[in-house]
Amino acid sequence: MYVKFMGDKDPEAIKDKTVIVIDDGIATGNTLLSTISMLKKSEPAKIIIAVPVASQNAINKLSGLVDEIVCPLIPDTFYGVGGFYKNFDQVSDEEVLMYLNKFNELKKAV
């Protein structure tokens, strides 16, 4: 998967840097557990999670593992992330590659 999106580019060095993990929302927190574990191996200075919506259980599960969680909506009743979006369609691989290419073009221009 990494090669498909990043090619032969080495991963960014994150040691002693602040890493912000952005997601569309957190239901259980299980997916982010593995992400956090992987990131911690590279010894970042801080790990911050930024999401628009999450369950209280997920916040409780993750809050002791990261430096900060930014989440403006933690509803009392949570049935799934998609319930908080008007459009929760999947993003295609082609769309991801298009945005990554645009990002890389902008980086070169700066």
Number of C-alpha atoms within 10 A of each C-alpha: 6 10 9 9 14 13 9 9 9 9 8 6 10 16 15 11 13 14 15 14 15 12 13 14 20 23 18 18 17 12 10 16 15 11 11 17 11 11 17 17 10 13 15 15 13 17 20 18 20 18 17 16 24 24 23 17 14 18 20 11 14 19 13 10 15 13 13 15 18 14 16 11 14 16 11 7 8 15 10 14 17 14 10 16 10 7 8 11 8 6 8 9 10 10 10 12 14 12 11 14 14 11 12 11 11 10 9 7 7 5
